[in-house]
């Protein structure tokens, strides 16, 4: 008799096998770069593509007799497999080219890319082959909108329904809103908008003075809000206010719900931006904090004049608030309030449906409104006080779900911080590493600050941060549900 777990997993693996084979084809882009540049990693991609594609074929052959329509809970399992196993295949070019790199560090690097975190364990990035840097940045771009949403666009060709996958992957209000009548059209629409804005970003970077190669790769990581750069000094390498200005604009664009961008393109109107309950608050909090930090830095003598302070404060605050992780200076040397406030912003500033991480602005707004409701009910216990967002009453079950999410979020941060503390990591490094990882931000403070990398962590500490990145990218529940007994019961 076949175990129930096998019956549950096999159909999902059958679909997953196709995703693996498609993923192997994404390595063709860095392979082409290696051919053009004639770099040392050329043969690595032939091997990586062959191994990845062969693994997909093997999975397809062994599960071909277990095909069936996926059930809603299967979507969570497929999401789990995509975000945990695909990064293992993505390590192959790194492991082949950098044999001294351990699997732990290589997996951390690829998870960081595909979850759009932007943390790195690699040093001397400027000396890496162009194709390796291309692969790292391509992972961020692919992970930005989510490989599952991309797969949903082609799953109908495989005879597999897509709505359950889309709902398992996408955060916030997008879960229950189809932007077009069919989910596949929704996925395609989101990707077209995402790709279109990326092309505009590339052109803007090139006009601002970047080389074409840097423009493409930084557009990938800007739109994915991932923060990987082709230079160890990140944006300090360019030292250009114009380049930084372009980056700020596109980080803010990527921090807004892509469903809203989709509606704007479809309606040819900015009305959806005004109607979005998150967008205005996101811009106000992020840009307002930038101005406040600029005044704070000038008042504390970090910069002599306000406009210099505003340049560095705005770039780094927007970068961290949107969970991108770029830096044009070592802001960990600023008075401690500024970098800590920036880390606080990365916990909630980005909008749901954006490529940013954190708990998302919509949850923060609901928490504030729920807090206000409780204060009113203390004075008027019998009053019926609905929680409203954007003029719409929010069901209590959604509010309770947000409260549950926040409880789990807080518990994960506490547990993982203590896990790092027990290994001997100092308190500021441990806390900031967990916050930066679970919010998919990248650089933390002190030992993992913007001027350093995560290379100094032990293997155990690296795995804690890796798990935190996966938890944050899948918004906790989509990952944790796999480990509950209820998930595996019939």
N, C-alpha and C positions, 0 to 999 in steps of 0.2 A: 504493500500500500504506500502511495506517495505521500510524504508528510505535507501537512497543510501549509507550512511555511514555504515549501518549494512551489506548491501550486500558486501561492500568492506572488512569489518573487519572479518565477519564470516568465510570465507574460510581460512584466515590467522590464526585465533584462532583454527581452526580445525587442522592445521598442528602444531601449537604451543602446542596443548594439548599433542601430542606425545612427544615433546621435554620435557615438564614438567614431564611426566611419566618416561621418560628415566633419567631425572635429579634426580628424587626421588631415582633411583637405585644407583646413585653415593654416596648416604649416607650409602650404605651397607658397604663401606670400613671403615669409622670411627666406624660403628656399630661393625664390626669384631674386630677392635682395642679395643673397649670398652669391648667386650667379653674376649679377651685375657688378657687385663690389669685389668679387673674387676673394671673399674673406675665408678665414680658416675654418669656419663652421659649416662649410658647404656640404660635406658628406654626412654630417650629423643629422641633417633634415631628411635625407634619403632613408636613413635607418629609422628615425623617429616616425616618419610617415608609414613606412612598411610595418613596423611593430604595432602601431596604433590601429591601422586599418586591419591587419591580420587578427588582432584581438577582437575587433568589432565583428569580423566575419565569424570567428570561432563562437562568439556569444550568440550570433544569429543562428548558426547551424545547430547548436546544442539546444536551442529553445524554440525552433521553428514549429514544433508540434504543440506548443503551449500558447499559441496566439489567441487573444480574446480582446474584446473591448475593455479598456481600462475603467476601473471603478474610481469614484472620487478619492478614496484613500490611497489608491495607487499613485495618484499624482504626487503625494508627499514622498513616497518611496523613490519615484523617478527623480524628483528634485534633489533628494538626498544623494542619490547615486551620481547625478550630474556634478554637483558641487563638491563632492568628496573624492570621486574617482577620476574625473577628467583632469584635475590638477596633477594627479600622479602621471598620467600620460604626457602632460605638458612639461614635466620635469626632464623628459628625455633629451631634448636639445641641450639643456644646461648640463646635465650629467655627462653627456658625451663630450662636450667641449671643455668642461671644467671638472676633470676627474677627481680633483682634490675636494670638490664640493660634496658634502654628505647629502644623503637623501632627505634628511630632516630639513636642512637648510634649503635644498632645492624645492622641496614641497612647500615650505613656508613662502618662498619667493613666488611660486606659481599661484598658491592660494591667495597671497597678497594681491597679485595681479587680477585674478579672475573675480575676486570679491571687491575689487576696486579700492583696496585699502592703501596700497602704495608704500608700505614698509618694505625695507630691503635688507638683505644680509650681504649683498655684493658690495665690494669696494673697488675703486679704480674703474668706475663705470665708463669713463671716457675712453679707456683702452679696450673695451669689449668690442668684438666684431659687430659691425652695423646690423647684421641679421639677428644677433642675440638681443640687442636693444629693441629691434623691431618686434621680435616675438614677445618680449616682456610688455611692450606698450600695446600690442595687438590684443593680448589677453585682457588688459584693462578695458579696451574698447568693446570687446565681445561681452565681457562681464557686465558692462555698464547697463545695458538694457535688459540683460539676462539671457543666457543661452536657451533657457526654456521657452521664453517668448519667441525667440528666433525659431526654435524647433516647432512651436505651435503653428507657425506659418507654413511649414511643409508636412506636418503630421497627417493632414487629410490625404496626402498622396500615398501615405502608408496604410490608410484605412483605420486611423486611430483618431478618436474624438479629442478635441483640444481644451474644452472649457475647464475641465477639472485640473489640468496642468497649469493653465493660466491663473486660476484662482489660488493654486497652491504657491505660485511663485510671486505674484505681484502684490505689493503692499497696499495698505490703506483703502481708500474708497474705490480704487480701481477694481477691487475684488468683485464687486457686485454691479459694475457698470460696463455694459458693452458700448463701445464707442461707435461701432458699426454693426449691422445686423448679424454678421458672422464673426466668430472669434478669430478666425484666420485672417479676415480682412483687418481686424483690429490690430493684430500682431504685425501685419505687413505695414499698416499705416504708421504705427509707432516707430518701426524700423526705418521707414522712408523719411520721417521727420528727423529722427536721430541721425541718419546718414546725411541728410541734406544740411542740417546745422553743422555737422562735422566738416563738410566740404567748405562751407562759408568760413568756418574757424581756420581751416588750413590756409585759405586765401588771405584772411586777415593777418595771420602770423607771418606769411611770406611778405606781405606789404609792409609789415612792421619791422622787417629786417632779418628774420630767421632764414636759414637755408631751407630748401624744400624738404630735406630729410628731417630736420628738427621740427619744421612746421607740421609735417604729417604726424610725427610721433607725439608731439606735444598736444596736437589737436585730439588725438586718440585719448590721451590721458586727461585732458581737460574736460572733454565731453563725458568721459567715464568717471570723472571726479576721482581719479586714481592716484595721481601724484608722481608716478614714475617719470624720471627724466633721463636724458641721454648724457647728463653731466653730473659729476659728483657734487658740484656747487649748486645744483638745481637752477633756479632762476637768477642766482647770483652770478652765474656764468655770463648771462646776457647783459646784466646791469643796464637795462633799458626801461625807462618809465613808459615808453610807448608799448613795448612788448607786454609789460606788466598790466597796462591799462586794457589791452585786448584780452588778456587772460582773465582779468577781473570780470569783464562783461560776460564772457562765455562760461565762467564758473557760475555766475549768477543765473544765467540761462539754464545751465544743466541742473541747477539746484531747484528749479521749478518743475512741477508735475508735467511730465511729457504728454499726459492726456490733455492738459490745458493747451500746450503747444499744438497738439493735433487739432483741437477744436478751433484754435485761432487760424491755422492754415486752411481748415475746411470752410470756416465761415467768412474768411477774409476780413476779420474784425478783431479788435483788441478787447471786445466785450468779455470774452472768457477769462482774461486776466483780471478784470475788475470783479468778476463774479466768483473767482476762486478765493475761498476763505483763507487759504494759506499764503498765497503769493505775496500779498501786500504786507502781511505780518513778517514773513521771511525777509523781505527786502528792508523793511523798517528796522528790524532787530539787527540784521547783519551790518547794514550800512551805518546805522546809529551807533552800534558798538565800535565800528571802525573810527568814527569821528571822536567818540569818547576816549578810546585808547590813544588816539593821536594827541589829544589834549593832555592826557595822563603822562605820556612819554615826554612831551615837551616840558611839562611842569616838573618832572623829575630829572631834567637835564640830560635825557638820553639823546635827544636831537636838539640842535640849537634853534631851529626855526620850525614853525608849525607845518609848512608844506612838505618838508622832508619827513617829519613825523607822520603826516597824513599818508604819504606815499608808502612807507613801510608798514604802517598800521593797517591801512586798507588792504594791501595785497595779502599780508599774512593772516589777518582776521578773516577775510573772505575765504581764503584758502582753507583755513582750519574749520571755520563754521560750516562750509559746504562739504567738509570731510574729504577735500582734495589732497592736501598734504604737501603742496609746493612751499618753498621758502626762498626768500631773496636775502635773508640775513639770519643770524643765529638768535632768534627771538627768545631762546631760553636764558639769555643773558640780560633780558629786560627785567625790571622790577617784577616780582613774582605775581602780582595781581593780574598783569596783562596776559601772560601765557596761560594762567589758570582760567581766566575768563574766556579765553579763546577755546580751551578744552571744554569748558562748560557749554559754550555755544554749539560745539560739534555734537553734543548729545541730542539736540532737538531741532536745530535751525532748518535743516533741509526739508523740503516738502515731500509728502508721500508721492510715489510715482515718479520721483526724480531718480537720478543715478547716485544720489548721496546716501549716506548711512545714518545711524542714530535712530532715536525713537520716532522721529519725524514731527514736524510742526503740528500736524493735525491732532496727534495724540496730546501734545503739550497744550494746545488750545482747549481740548476736551477736559483735560485735567484741571485747568484754571476755571473753566465754567462749572465743573462739578464741585470744585472747592467753594466757589461763590454760592452755588445752590445750597450746599450744606450750611453755610453761614446764614443764609436767609431762613432756612428751615429751623435753625436754632432759635430764631426770634419768632417765627411763625410756623410752629410744628405741623399745623394742619394744611398749610399752603401747598398747592400743586405747582411746583416750579420746574418746568421742563428745561432740559439742556438744549440750547439751540446753536447751530453752526451754519453760517451763511444763510440765515433766515429759515432754516429747516430744523424741525425738532429731531433730536437724536434719540433713538430708542435706548431704553435703560440697559438692554443687553449689550449694546455696543460700548456704553460707558463702563459696564462691569468688565467687559473684555479688555478695555484699555487699562483699567485698574489691575487686572490680573497680569497683563503684559508688564506693567511697571513693577509689580512685585517680583516677577521672575527676572526682569532686567536687573533690578537692584540686587537680588540674591546672587545672580551670576557674577556681577561686578565684585561683590564682597568675597565670594568663594575664590574666584580666580586671583584676586589681589592677595589674599592670604596664602594661596598656593605659591605665588611668587615670593612673598615675604619669607615663607618658611625655608626657601632655598637660599636665603641670604641676600636677596636683592634689596636695595634701599627702598624706603617707603615711597618716595616721590617717583622713582623709576618704575616701581611695581604698579602703583596706582595709575600713572599716566600711560604705561604700556597697555594695561587692560582697557582703559577708557579709549585710547587711540585704536586698539584692535577691535573691540566690540562695536565701536561706532564707525569702523572702516575708514579711519582718518589717516593713519600712517605714523608720522613722527609723534613721539611723546615728549617727555622732559628728562633732563639729567642724562642718565646712561643711554637712553633711547631718544635723545633730543634731535632737533633738525640738523645739527652739525655732525651727528654720528649715525651709525646704523644699528641694526639688531644683531649684528655678527657677534657681539660680545656675550650674548646670552648662552646659557647651557642648553643642551638638547631638551631637557625637561621644560625649561622656561620657554623655549621656542615653541614646543608643542602646546603649551598653555595659551600662548598668543595666537597660534594657528587655530585652535578650537574657538577662541574668542572671535576671530575674524569670521569663521563659518557661522557661528551663532548669530552674530550681528547681521551678516548678509542675508540669512534666511529668517531674520526676525524671530529668533528663539524657538517659537512653537513648531515651525515647519521642520526643524531639525530634532528638537527634543521629543516630538510625538512618536518618532520612529522607535524610541527606547522605552515606550510605555507598553505594558502587557495588553492593554485594551486594543492597541493598534493591530496586534497579531491574532486576536481572537476572531473567530468567524462571526 
